[in-house]
Amino acid sequence: MRIGEIAALVGVTPRAVRHYHRIGLLPEPARRANGYREYGVRDAVLLARIRRLTELGLGLDEVGDVLADDEGRELVEVLEELDADLGRQEGVIRERRARLAELLGQAREGRLAADGPVSPELAGLLADLPGTITASPTAAMDREILTLLDTVVPEEDRARLMDLMRDAAGHAPALYARLDALADARPDDPRVAEAGAALAAVLPDGTMVEAPGAGGLADVFFGELAPAQAAALRHALRLVAERGA
């Protein structure tokens, strides 16, 4: 058989056969005088076994280990590991489907955030925010940061963060209005300290949450703000820290 014939017989592509040769998984067969490979029944049996093992989910390195053990003892071990791995994958899939069911329910009820999917905690927080802040540039930026934190903050810290933010949600329109007004102000504008104090007054102790790369994220966030806005927010965080000390 030529390479195209053995590939068609076993149900793989000639490209896959050449790849198996290249990595040493399938030995090179004898060649005819014209240089073409000549495959026999043993080659087809081995290629079929490779296909079956890969369809079970084994990687090519694992397939090579199995084929190297003629008595099949390693095959049992590898298949047991594969079974355990599939069990873990089933657990992950169940969790994802449960999460998807929540999102689907929110979408059907018109409660799914436009920048979703997001966690149930963040979806609830965004739903609680007054609709009057939708035109606020600062609110829009804050929403983006919260969506990012929703992904990178550990689950236990995320729930705590959203609870803290929800406590301040009722004051959001006035606070965002103060920050929006500082867009073109100087950092030494008297309104900076006033805005910072107003923000600190509604932020509970422990507002800052540790997260992977939090320092870099904070730097990026402050860099997106106008200088006076960043100064107001830093002032607020200093006041919260001093209050909790």
N, C-alpha and C positions, 0 to 999 in steps of 0.2 A: 504493500500500500504506500502511496505517496502521502505527503503531509496533509494535503487537503482531504484526502480520503479518510485517513484515520481521525482527523478532527471532526469530519462530518459524522462518522460512525459513532464516536463517543459523545458528540454534542458539545464540543468546544470549538474555539476558533483556531486557525493556524497560527495566529499571533500568540495565543496562549501556549500552544505547543512549543513554539520557539522560545518563549519566556521560560518555560519549565526546563528546557535544555540549557538555557543560559545560566540559570541559577543552580543547576545540578540536580534538580528534582526528578527529571526524566532523562535517563542516559541517552546519549546520541546513538542512533541505530547505525548499522552498516550502510555504506553508500554504494550505489551502483557505479559502473564504470563512467557514466556520464556525470557523476557528482551528486545526483539526487539521493535523498535519504530513502531507505527501503525499510518500512515498518512491518513487523510481524504481529502475530496474535498476542505474544507476551507484552509487546509494547502497548497494544490496545487495552489489555487487561490492567496494566499499571496505570495508564492514562485514565481509565475509567475509575480506578480506585482514587486517584488524585481528585477527580471531579467530585466523587461522592463525599470525600473528606472535607473538601472546601465548601460544599453545599451544607455540611453540618455546622459550618462556622469556624472551622480550624483555619488558622493562618498558615501561610506556606511554610514557615519555619517549623510549625507543629506538625504539618503533614510530612515534612522531611524526617522528623524524629520518629513518627509512626512507621514510615516506610523502612527506616533503618532497622527496625526491630521485627524480624521475620516471625517471631513467635506471638506477636501481638500483645505482649504484656504491657508495653507502654501505651498501646492503643486504649486499653481499658482505663488506665490512669488519666490519659488526656481526655477521653470521653466523659469521665466523671467530673473533671475540672470544667469541661464545656457545659455539662448539665448544671453544675452549680452556678456558672456564669449566666446561663440562660435564666435560671431562677432569679438571680439579682436583676437581670434586665426586665423580667416580668414585673418585679416590684417597682422598678422605676417607671415602667409604662403605666402601671395602675395609679401611681402618684400623679403622673402627667395627665392621665385621663380625668382624674378627680379635679385637678386644677383647671383643665379645659372645660369641665362641666360647669364650674363656677363662672368662668369667663363667658361661656355660652349663655348661661342664665342672665348675666349682666347685660350682654349684648341684646338679647331678646327683649329685655325690659328697658332698653335704651339707657343703661347706666354705665356702659363701658366707656372709659375715658378715650378721647380721640388719640392720645399718645400711648394707648395701651398696646398689648396687654400689660397690666401691672398687677402687683399683689393685691389681695383683698383689702389689706390695711390702707394702701395708698389710694385704691379706688374709693374706699369709704371717706378718706380725708378729702379727696378732690370733690366728691359729691357734696360734702358739708360746707365747702367754701362758698361764700356768697357769689351770686352771678354778677354782681356789680364790679368785680375785680378783673373780669375777663379782658378788659381793654388796657390794663396796666402793664407796661413793659417790664417792670420789676417782677410782677406776679408771673408773667410768662417765663422769665428767666428762672424764677424760683421753682416753677413747675418742672422745668427741664432738669434742674439739679435734683429735685426730689425723685424724678423718674430714674435718674442715674443711680442715686443712693439706694433706690428700691432694688436695684440689681446687685450692687457691690457690697452693701452692708449685710453682715450675717443676720440670719432670720430672727434670732432672739433680740438683737439690737434694733432691727428694723421695726418690729412691733412697738418697741419702747419709743423710738424716734417718732413714729406716726402718732402715738398717743400724746406725746409732748406737743407736736405740731397742731393736733386737733384742739388742745386746750387753748391755743392762741388764735384759732381760726376765726372766732367771733370778732377779733380786733383787726383782722386782715385788711379790710378796706381802708381804714384810717392809716394803718402802718404803711401800706403800699403807696398811698397818696403822699405821705411824707417823703418816702424814698424817691418816688417819681419826681417830686419837686426839687430834689437835689441833683438831678441829672446834669445841669449846667452850672452848678454852684462850685465854689472853691472849698477845699477841705477845712479852711478856717471859718467858714460861714457859721454863725451862731446856731443855725437850724440843724447843723450836724449833731451837736451834742444833744439838742432837744429830741431829734429823731432817735438817736441811740438810747437815750433814757426811756423814751416811750416804748421802744422795742424791748429793752431789758425788763421793763415793768411787767410785760406779759409772758416773757419766756421763763419757764420753770428752771430751777436748779438742775444741772446735769443735761442741759440741752445738747451739748456737743457729744457725739457718739463716735467711739473709736471705729475706724473702718480701714481695710487695706488701702494703703496709699492715700489716707485721708489728708495728709499734709499737702500733697500735690494737688488733690482735688480742691482743697480750700484755696490754694494759690490761684488756680485757674478760675474759680468762682469770683474771687476778689478782683482778678484781672479783668473779668468781663464787666464789672460794675464801673460806673463813673467814680472818679477819685473821692468826691464828697460822699457818695453812697457807700463806698467801701469803708471810709473813715467812720461813718455812722454805725455800720454793722460791727466793725472792730470795737468801737466804743461800747456797743451794747454787750458784746461778748465779754469784754473786760469787766463790765459792771456785774454781769451774771457770775463770772468767776470769783470776783471779790465778795459778792454776796454769799456764795457757797463756801468760802474759805473759813 
